[in-house]
Amino acid sequence: MKCLRYIFLLGMILLMLSCKKFSGSQEIPAYMKIEPWSFTSNYEQMGAATHAITDAWLYINGNYLGCYELKTHDDGVYTMVPILEKGDKKIQIYPGVKLNGISSTRVQYPFYKPYTVNTTLVPGEISTVTPSTTYYSIDSTLVRVKMMEDFEEINNIKLYRIDTTYAALEQISHRTDTNAWMDPLDTINHYRSGHIHVGDSLRRFAVASGELTGLPTVGNYVLMEMDYKCDAEILIGMYIWSSQNGLQDKELYYLKATDTWKKAYINFSPTITENYNATYVKFYLKGSVLEGESADYYFDNIKLIYLE
């Protein structure tokens, strides 16, 4: 009986401590519903307005709250963020992307502007935000475009077949091949893409940019954007020429096959920083199939952007 009494007393003490721990009013958060990003672009300076913004990096009055992925729900695509603050606040949302097509490399995209809005946070209420963004202006910032290929002009193709044993890159039109990417905002002028077919006698392709020089070598971002659609994976790499090491071939990233158009953000910064003494670099795209197989690769809106 004495033992039972001690057990009872211990239970009562634990119950009292538990009640004390959770007693008092619990703070009710305000909620922010962040909907998908809208994106615009100055076509002449920065190319087509394609994007793959997947995340929202949220700041409140300059304080970082977190990175939130926009997910698909039964009632749409959004993220719902609980916020333990109230009152008038300055909200900044930075566009986030996945570098190299990898979910574990999420970053604030350095060339897209943040979205800023002033709002009043009320506990228990939902504030809905539809953020918008565009590129930072190249006229007023250190953002630079090294090359841009949209395949619209016949003499504007800056990707070159490495040699004649590889399948060729051709320019196609959406008017003759519905697989070509077409700008929904300008179907009159922007409807061509690059296309490569491998199979038959040529079961591989390799195309490279021209020689790229003058890129920053101190760790600044150097990124390639590319829209693509492909039946087999794409290898992205870099040729590096220096007097010390001669020609190096660096295989960097693979993009998986996709039957819909997607956008990739490829990070060349580490490779260029590691080879700061290079005379020039070229990036390349490669693909291949086994004997008896074939595949089609489509490319568009390729651009190399960096911070000076």
TIDO-436697 format. One record per residue (C-alpha): residue in one letter; chain; x, y, z. Coordinates in steps of 0.2 Angstrom, whole numbers, plus 5000, padded with zeros to 4 digits. Layout:
<rs>
<r res="a" chain="A" c1="X" c2="Y" c3="Z"/>
...
</rs>
This chain:
<rs>
<r res="m" chain="A" c1="5000" c2="5000" c3="5000"/>
<r res="k" chain="A" c1="5014" c2="5012" c3="5004"/>
<r res="c" chain="A" c1="5022" c2="5009" c3="4987"/>
<r res="l" chain="A" c1="5005" c2="5012" c3="4979"/>
<r res="r" chain="A" c1="5004" c2="5028" c3="4988"/>
<r res="y" chain="A" c1="5021" c2="5034" c3="4982"/>
<r res="i" chain="A" c1="5016" c2="5030" c3="4964"/>
<r res="f" chain="A" c1="5000" c2="5040" c3="4966"/>
<r res="l" chain="A" c1="5009" c2="5055" c3="4973"/>
<r res="l" chain="A" c1="5022" c2="5054" c3="4959"/>
<r res="g" chain="A" c1="5008" c2="5054" c3="4946"/>
<r res="m" chain="A" c1="4999" c2="5069" c3="4954"/>
<r res="i" chain="A" c1="5015" c2="5079" c3="4954"/>
<r res="l" chain="A" c1="5019" c2="5075" c3="4936"/>
<r res="l" chain="A" c1="5001" c2="5079" c3="4931"/>
<r res="m" chain="A" c1="5002" c2="5096" c3="4940"/>
<r res="l" chain="A" c1="5019" c2="5100" c3="4932"/>
<r res="s" chain="A" c1="5012" c2="5095" c3="4915"/>
<r res="c" chain="A" c1="4997" c2="5107" c3="4917"/>
<r res="k" chain="A" c1="5008" c2="5121" c3="4923"/>
<r res="k" chain="A" c1="5019" c2="5119" c3="4908"/>
<r res="f" chain="A" c1="5004" c2="5121" c3="4896"/>
<r res="s" chain="A" c1="4994" c2="5133" c3="4906"/>
<r res="g" chain="A" c1="4991" c2="5151" c3="4900"/>
<r res="s" chain="A" c1="4986" c2="5157" c3="4883"/>
<r res="q" chain="A" c1="4994" c2="5150" c3="4868"/>
<r res="e" chain="A" c1="5000" c2="5162" c3="4854"/>
<r res="i" chain="A" c1="4989" c2="5161" c3="4838"/>
<r res="p" chain="A" c1="4999" c2="5164" c3="4822"/>
<r res="a" chain="A" c1="4995" c2="5174" c3="4807"/>
<r res="y" chain="A" c1="4996" c2="5165" c3="4791"/>
<r res="m" chain="A" c1="5004" c2="5170" c3="4774"/>
<r res="k" chain="A" c1="4998" c2="5160" c3="4759"/>
<r res="i" chain="A" c1="5011" c2="5162" c3="4745"/>
<r res="e" chain="A" c1="5005" c2="5158" c3="4728"/>
<r res="p" chain="A" c1="5015" c2="5154" c3="4712"/>
<r res="w" chain="A" c1="5027" c2="5167" c3="4705"/>
<r res="s" chain="A" c1="5024" c2="5178" c3="4690"/>
<r res="f" chain="A" c1="5039" c2="5183" c3="4679"/>
<r res="t" chain="A" c1="5042" c2="5196" c3="4666"/>
<r res="s" chain="A" c1="5058" c2="5199" c3="4656"/>
<r res="n" chain="A" c1="5065" c2="5212" c3="4644"/>
<r res="y" chain="A" c1="5067" c2="5201" c3="4629"/>
<r res="e" chain="A" c1="5080" c2="5211" c3="4620"/>
<r res="q" chain="A" c1="5091" c2="5212" c3="4635"/>
<r res="m" chain="A" c1="5087" c2="5196" c3="4645"/>
<r res="g" chain="A" c1="5078" c2="5184" c3="4633"/>
<r res="a" chain="A" c1="5062" c2="5175" c3="4635"/>
<r res="a" chain="A" c1="5052" c2="5175" c3="4652"/>
<r res="t" chain="A" c1="5054" c2="5157" c3="4656"/>
<r res="h" chain="A" c1="5057" c2="5152" c3="4674"/>
<r res="a" chain="A" c1="5057" c2="5138" c3="4686"/>
<r res="i" chain="A" c1="5055" c2="5147" c3="4703"/>
<r res="t" chain="A" c1="5050" c2="5134" c3="4715"/>
<r res="d" chain="A" c1="5053" c2="5142" c3="4732"/>
<r res="a" chain="A" c1="5050" c2="5158" c3="4742"/>
<r res="w" chain="A" c1="5063" c2="5164" c3="4754"/>
<r res="l" chain="A" c1="5054" c2="5175" c3="4767"/>
<r res="y" chain="A" c1="5060" c2="5190" c3="4776"/>
<r res="i" chain="A" c1="5049" c2="5200" c3="4788"/>
<r res="n" chain="A" c1="5056" c2="5218" c3="4793"/>
<r res="g" chain="A" c1="5073" c2="5212" c3="4786"/>
<r res="n" chain="A" c1="5073" c2="5196" c3="4797"/>
<r res="y" chain="A" c1="5075" c2="5179" c3="4788"/>
<r res="l" chain="A" c1="5060" c2="5168" c3="4792"/>
<r res="g" chain="A" c1="5064" c2="5153" c3="4781"/>
<r res="c" chain="A" c1="5064" c2="5145" c3="4764"/>
<r res="y" chain="A" c1="5047" c2="5138" c3="4759"/>
<r res="e" chain="A" c1="5043" c2="5127" c3="4744"/>
<r res="l" chain="A" c1="5028" c2="5130" c3="4733"/>
<r res="k" chain="A" c1="5019" c2="5113" c3="4733"/>
<r res="t" chain="A" c1="5003" c2="5106" c3="4724"/>
<r res="h" chain="A" c1="4988" c2="5105" c3="4735"/>
<r res="d" chain="A" c1="4970" c2="5099" c3="4731"/>
<r res="d" chain="A" c1="4965" c2="5118" c3="4729"/>
<r res="g" chain="A" c1="4981" c2="5124" c3="4720"/>
<r res="v" chain="A" c1="4999" c2="5127" c3="4721"/>
<r res="y" chain="A" c1="5005" c2="5137" c3="4736"/>
<r res="t" chain="A" c1="5014" c2="5137" c3="4753"/>
<r res="m" chain="A" c1="5006" c2="5142" c3="4769"/>
<r res="v" chain="A" c1="5017" c2="5150" c3="4782"/>
<r res="p" chain="A" c1="5013" c2="5152" c3="4800"/>
<r res="i" chain="A" c1="5020" c2="5169" c3="4807"/>
<r res="l" chain="A" c1="5021" c2="5173" c3="4826"/>
<r res="e" chain="A" c1="5021" c2="5191" c3="4823"/>
<r res="k" chain="A" c1="5007" c2="5204" c3="4821"/>
<r res="g" chain="A" c1="5004" c2="5221" c3="4815"/>
<r res="d" chain="A" c1="5011" c2="5231" c3="4800"/>
<r res="k" chain="A" c1="5026" c2="5223" c3="4793"/>
<r res="k" chain="A" c1="5037" c2="5224" c3="4778"/>
<r res="i" chain="A" c1="5037" c2="5208" c3="4768"/>
<r res="q" chain="A" c1="5051" c2="5203" c3="4756"/>
<r res="i" chain="A" c1="5051" c2="5187" c3="4747"/>
<r res="y" chain="A" c1="5066" c2="5181" c3="4736"/>
<r res="p" chain="A" c1="5063" c2="5169" c3="4722"/>
<r res="g" chain="A" c1="5071" c2="5152" c3="4725"/>
<r res="v" chain="A" c1="5077" c2="5139" c3="4712"/>
<r res="k" chain="A" c1="5085" c2="5122" c3="4712"/>
<r res="l" chain="A" c1="5103" c2="5123" c3="4705"/>
<r res="n" chain="A" c1="5108" c2="5110" c3="4692"/>
<r res="g" chain="A" c1="5091" c2="5102" c3="4694"/>
<r res="i" chain="A" c1="5094" c2="5095" c3="4711"/>
<r res="s" chain="A" c1="5082" c2="5098" c3="4726"/>
<r res="s" chain="A" c1="5096" c2="5098" c3="4739"/>
<r res="t" chain="A" c1="5104" c2="5114" c3="4731"/>
<r res="r" chain="A" c1="5090" c2="5127" c3="4733"/>
<r res="v" chain="A" c1="5096" c2="5145" c3="4733"/>
<r res="q" chain="A" c1="5090" c2="5163" c3="4731"/>
<r res="y" chain="A" c1="5092" c2="5166" c3="4713"/>
<r res="p" chain="A" c1="5105" c2="5180" c3="4712"/>
<r res="f" chain="A" c1="5098" c2="5188" c3="4696"/>
<r res="y" chain="A" c1="5080" c2="5189" c3="4701"/>
<r res="k" chain="A" c1="5073" c2="5204" c3="4711"/>
<r res="p" chain="A" c1="5064" c2="5201" c3="4727"/>
<r res="y" chain="A" c1="5046" c2="5205" c3="4729"/>
<r res="t" chain="A" c1="5042" c2="5218" c3="4742"/>
<r res="v" chain="A" c1="5025" c2="5222" c3="4750"/>
<r res="n" chain="A" c1="5018" c2="5230" c3="4766"/>
<r res="t" chain="A" c1="5005" c2="5220" c3="4775"/>
<r res="t" chain="A" c1="4996" c2="5219" c3="4791"/>
<r res="l" chain="A" c1="4997" c2="5202" c3="4800"/>
<r res="v" chain="A" c1="4982" c2="5197" c3="4811"/>
<r res="p" chain="A" c1="4983" c2="5182" c3="4822"/>
<r res="g" chain="A" c1="4972" c2="5168" c3="4815"/>
<r res="e" chain="A" c1="4969" c2="5177" c3="4798"/>
<r res="i" chain="A" c1="4977" c2="5172" c3="4781"/>
<r res="s" chain="A" c1="4986" c2="5185" c3="4770"/>
<r res="t" chain="A" c1="4987" c2="5180" c3="4752"/>
<r res="v" chain="A" c1="5002" c2="5185" c3="4742"/>
<r res="t" chain="A" c1="5005" c2="5182" c3="4723"/>
<r res="p" chain="A" c1="5024" c2="5187" c3="4721"/>
<r res="s" chain="A" c1="5031" c2="5194" c3="4705"/>
<r res="t" chain="A" c1="5049" c2="5196" c3="4699"/>
<r res="t" chain="A" c1="5060" c2="5200" c3="4685"/>
<r res="y" chain="A" c1="5079" c2="5201" c3="4681"/>
<r res="y" chain="A" c1="5089" c2="5214" c3="4689"/>
<r res="s" chain="A" c1="5093" c2="5228" c3="4676"/>
<r res="i" chain="A" c1="5110" c2="5226" c3="4667"/>
<r res="d" chain="A" c1="5110" c2="5245" c3="4665"/>
<r res="s" chain="A" c1="5110" c2="5248" c3="4684"/>
<r res="t" chain="A" c1="5118" c2="5233" c3="4692"/>
<r res="l" chain="A" c1="5133" c2="5221" c3="4690"/>
<r res="v" chain="A" c1="5123" c2="5208" c3="4681"/>
<r res="r" chain="A" c1="5130" c2="5204" c3="4664"/>
<r res="v" chain="A" c1="5124" c2="5192" c3="4650"/>
<r res="k" chain="A" c1="5139" c2="5184" c3="4641"/>
<r res="m" chain="A" c1="5129" c2="5174" c3="4628"/>
<r res="m" chain="A" c1="5111" c2="5172" c3="4623"/>
<r res="e" chain="A" c1="5104" c2="5159" c3="4611"/>
<r res="d" chain="A" c1="5085" c2="5159" c3="4607"/>
<r res="f" chain="A" c1="5087" c2="5151" c3="4589"/>
<r res="e" chain="A" c1="5076" c2="5164" c3="4582"/>
<r res="e" chain="A" c1="5089" c2="5171" c3="4570"/>
<r res="i" chain="A" c1="5097" c2="5159" c3="4557"/>
<r res="n" chain="A" c1="5114" c2="5167" c3="4560"/>
<r res="n" chain="A" c1="5113" c2="5168" c3="4578"/>
<r res="i" chain="A" c1="5116" c2="5150" c3="4583"/>
<r res="k" chain="A" c1="5131" c2="5150" c3="4595"/>
<r res="l" chain="A" c1="5132" c2="5132" c3="4599"/>
<r res="y" chain="A" c1="5143" c2="5122" c3="4587"/>
<r res="r" chain="A" c1="5144" c2="5103" c3="4583"/>
<r res="i" chain="A" c1="5161" c2="5097" c3="4589"/>
<r res="d" chain="A" c1="5164" c2="5086" c3="4573"/>
<r res="t" chain="A" c1="5155" c2="5077" c3="4559"/>
<r res="t" chain="A" c1="5154" c2="5060" c3="4569"/>
<r res="y" chain="A" c1="5141" c2="5068" c3="4580"/>
<r res="a" chain="A" c1="5123" c2="5072" c3="4576"/>
<r res="a" chain="A" c1="5120" c2="5090" c3="4570"/>
<r res="l" chain="A" c1="5111" c2="5104" c3="4578"/>
<r res="e" chain="A" c1="5097" c2="5111" c3="4568"/>
<r res="q" chain="A" c1="5085" c2="5126" c3="4570"/>
<r res="i" chain="A" c1="5066" c2="5121" c3="4570"/>
<r res="s" chain="A" c1="5050" c2="5130" c3="4569"/>
<r res="h" chain="A" c1="5034" c2="5127" c3="4580"/>
<r res="r" chain="A" c1="5025" c2="5130" c3="4564"/>
<r res="t" chain="A" c1="5032" c2="5114" c3="4557"/>
<r res="d" chain="A" c1="5037" c2="5104" c3="4573"/>
<r res="t" chain="A" c1="5025" c2="5106" c3="4588"/>
<r res="n" chain="A" c1="5039" c2="5101" c3="4599"/>
<r res="a" chain="A" c1="5048" c2="5118" c3="4597"/>
<r res="w" chain="A" c1="5046" c2="5130" c3="4611"/>
<r res="m" chain="A" c1="5035" c2="5145" c3="4608"/>
<r res="d" chain="A" c1="5034" c2="5161" c3="4618"/>
<r res="p" chain="A" c1="5016" c2="5162" c3="4624"/>
<r res="l" chain="A" c1="5018" c2="5181" c3="4624"/>
<r res="d" chain="A" c1="5025" c2="5183" c3="4606"/>
<r res="t" chain="A" c1="5020" c2="5169" c3="4595"/>
<r res="i" chain="A" c1="5024" c2="5180" c3="4580"/>
<r res="n" chain="A" c1="5043" c2="5182" c3="4582"/>
<r res="h" chain="A" c1="5048" c2="5169" c3="4595"/>
<r res="y" chain="A" c1="5044" c2="5151" c3="4590"/>
<r res="r" chain="A" c1="5060" c2="5143" c3="4585"/>
<r res="s" chain="A" c1="5071" c2="5130" c3="4595"/>
<r res="g" chain="A" c1="5087" c2="5120" c3="4593"/>
<r res="h" chain="A" c1="5084" c2="5101" c3="4589"/>
<r res="i" chain="A" c1="5096" c2="5086" c3="4588"/>
<r res="h" chain="A" c1="5091" c2="5069" c3="4583"/>
<r res="v" chain="A" c1="5102" c2="5054" c3="4587"/>
<r res="g" chain="A" c1="5100" c2="5037" c3="4581"/>
<r res="d" chain="A" c1="5103" c2="5027" c3="4564"/>
<r res="s" chain="A" c1="5121" c2="5030" c3="4560"/>
<r res="l" chain="A" c1="5124" c2="5044" c3="4572"/>
<r res="r" chain="A" c1="5120" c2="5039" c3="4590"/>
<r res="r" chain="A" c1="5128" c2="5053" c3="4600"/>
<r res="f" chain="A" c1="5128" c2="5072" c3="4599"/>
<r res="a" chain="A" c1="5140" c2="5085" c3="4606"/>
<r res="v" chain="A" c1="5138" c2="5104" c3="4604"/>
<r res="a" chain="A" c1="5149" c2="5117" c3="4613"/>
<r res="s" chain="A" c1="5148" c2="5136" c3="4615"/>
<r res="g" chain="A" c1="5162" c2="5147" c3="4607"/>
<r res="e" chain="A" c1="5177" c2="5152" c3="4618"/>
<r res="l" chain="A" c1="5171" c2="5162" c3="4633"/>
<r res="t" chain="A" c1="5183" c2="5174" c3="4641"/>
<r res="g" chain="A" c1="5182" c2="5188" c3="4654"/>
<r res="l" chain="A" c1="5171" c2="5179" c3="4666"/>
<r res="p" chain="A" c1="5174" c2="5183" c3="4685"/>
<r res="t" chain="A" c1="5186" c2="5171" c3="4694"/>
<r res="v" chain="A" c1="5183" c2="5177" c3="4712"/>
<r res="g" chain="A" c1="5168" c2="5166" c3="4716"/>
<r res="n" chain="A" c1="5155" c2="5177" c3="4709"/>
<r res="y" chain="A" c1="5140" c2="5168" c3="4701"/>
<r res="v" chain="A" c1="5142" c2="5161" c3="4683"/>
<r res="l" chain="A" c1="5126" c2="5152" c3="4678"/>
<r res="m" chain="A" c1="5118" c2="5145" c3="4663"/>
<r res="e" chain="A" c1="5099" c2="5145" c3="4660"/>
<r res="m" chain="A" c1="5092" c2="5133" c3="4648"/>
<r res="d" chain="A" c1="5075" c2="5127" c3="4642"/>
<r res="y" chain="A" c1="5075" c2="5109" c3="4637"/>
<r res="k" chain="A" c1="5065" c2="5094" c3="4632"/>
<r res="c" chain="A" c1="5073" c2="5077" c3="4629"/>
<r res="d" chain="A" c1="5070" c2="5058" c3="4627"/>
<r res="a" chain="A" c1="5087" c2="5054" c3="4635"/>
<r res="e" chain="A" c1="5098" c2="5062" c3="4648"/>
<r res="i" chain="A" c1="5109" c2="5076" c3="4644"/>
<r res="l" chain="A" c1="5127" c2="5078" c3="4650"/>
<r res="i" chain="A" c1="5133" c2="5096" c3="4654"/>
<r res="g" chain="A" c1="5151" c2="5100" c3="4655"/>
<r res="m" chain="A" c1="5165" c2="5112" c3="4652"/>
<r res="y" chain="A" c1="5181" c2="5112" c3="4641"/>
<r res="i" chain="A" c1="5195" c2="5122" c3="4649"/>
<r res="w" chain="A" c1="5211" c2="5128" c3="4640"/>
<r res="s" chain="A" c1="5226" c2="5134" c3="4649"/>
<r res="s" chain="A" c1="5244" c2="5135" c3="4645"/>
<r res="q" chain="A" c1="5248" c2="5125" c3="4661"/>
<r res="n" chain="A" c1="5236" c2="5111" c3="4659"/>
<r res="g" chain="A" c1="5232" c2="5111" c3="4641"/>
<r res="l" chain="A" c1="5214" c2="5106" c3="4637"/>
<r res="q" chain="A" c1="5203" c2="5099" c3="4651"/>
<r res="d" chain="A" c1="5186" c2="5090" c3="4649"/>
<r res="k" chain="A" c1="5176" c2="5093" c3="4665"/>
<r res="e" chain="A" c1="5160" c2="5083" c3="4666"/>
<r res="l" chain="A" c1="5148" c2="5092" c3="4678"/>
<r res="y" chain="A" c1="5130" c2="5088" c3="4678"/>
<r res="y" chain="A" c1="5116" c2="5077" c3="4671"/>
<r res="l" chain="A" c1="5099" c2="5082" c3="4667"/>
<r res="k" chain="A" c1="5086" c2="5068" c3="4666"/>
<r res="a" chain="A" c1="5074" c2="5064" c3="4651"/>
<r res="t" chain="A" c1="5058" c2="5074" c3="4651"/>
<r res="d" chain="A" c1="5043" c2="5074" c3="4639"/>
<r res="t" chain="A" c1="5038" c2="5092" c3="4644"/>
<r res="w" chain="A" c1="5048" c2="5108" c3="4642"/>
<r res="k" chain="A" c1="5058" c2="5111" c3="4658"/>
<r res="k" chain="A" c1="5071" c2="5125" c3="4664"/>
<r res="a" chain="A" c1="5088" c2="5121" c3="4671"/>
<r res="y" chain="A" c1="5099" c2="5133" c3="4681"/>
<r res="i" chain="A" c1="5117" c2="5127" c3="4679"/>
<r res="n" chain="A" c1="5130" c2="5133" c3="4691"/>
<r res="f" chain="A" c1="5147" c2="5135" c3="4683"/>
<r res="s" chain="A" c1="5154" c2="5145" c3="4697"/>
<r res="p" chain="A" c1="5165" c2="5132" c3="4706"/>
<r res="t" chain="A" c1="5173" c2="5126" c3="4690"/>
<r res="i" chain="A" c1="5177" c2="5143" c3="4684"/>
<r res="t" chain="A" c1="5184" c2="5148" c3="4701"/>
<r res="e" chain="A" c1="5195" c2="5133" c3="4702"/>
<r res="n" chain="A" c1="5202" c2="5137" c3="4684"/>
<r res="y" chain="A" c1="5205" c2="5155" c3="4687"/>
<r res="n" chain="A" c1="5221" c2="5155" c3="4676"/>
<r res="a" chain="A" c1="5212" c2="5147" c3="4661"/>
<r res="t" chain="A" c1="5214" c2="5156" c3="4644"/>
<r res="y" chain="A" c1="5196" c2="5152" c3="4639"/>
<r res="v" chain="A" c1="5182" c2="5140" c3="4643"/>
<r res="k" chain="A" c1="5168" c2="5132" c3="4633"/>
<r res="f" chain="A" c1="5152" c2="5124" c3="4640"/>
<r res="y" chain="A" c1="5145" c2="5109" c3="4631"/>
<r res="l" chain="A" c1="5130" c2="5098" c3="4630"/>
<r res="k" chain="A" c1="5131" c2="5079" c3="4626"/>
<r res="g" chain="A" c1="5120" c2="5064" c3="4624"/>
<r res="s" chain="A" c1="5120" c2="5047" c3="4616"/>
<r res="v" chain="A" c1="5109" c2="5031" c3="4614"/>
<r res="l" chain="A" c1="5112" c2="5013" c3="4612"/>
<r res="e" chain="A" c1="5112" c2="5004" c3="4595"/>
<r res="g" chain="A" c1="5095" c2="5002" c3="4589"/>
<r res="e" chain="A" c1="5088" c2="5016" c3="4599"/>
<r res="s" chain="A" c1="5085" c2="5034" c3="4595"/>
<r res="a" chain="A" c1="5081" c2="5051" c3="4604"/>
<r res="d" chain="A" c1="5077" c2="5069" c3="4601"/>
<r res="y" chain="A" c1="5084" c2="5083" c3="4611"/>
<r res="y" chain="A" c1="5076" c2="5101" c3="4610"/>
<r res="f" chain="A" c1="5084" c2="5117" c3="4617"/>
<r res="d" chain="A" c1="5080" c2="5135" c3="4619"/>
<r res="n" chain="A" c1="5083" c2="5151" c3="4628"/>
<r res="i" chain="A" c1="5101" c2="5147" c3="4632"/>
<r res="k" chain="A" c1="5110" c2="5161" c3="4641"/>
<r res="l" chain="A" c1="5125" c2="5163" c3="4652"/>
<r res="i" chain="A" c1="5123" c2="5176" c3="4666"/>
<r res="y" chain="A" c1="5136" c2="5182" c3="4679"/>
<r res="l" chain="A" c1="5139" c2="5195" c3="4692"/>
<r res="e" chain="A" c1="5154" c2="5206" c3="4688"/>
</rs>
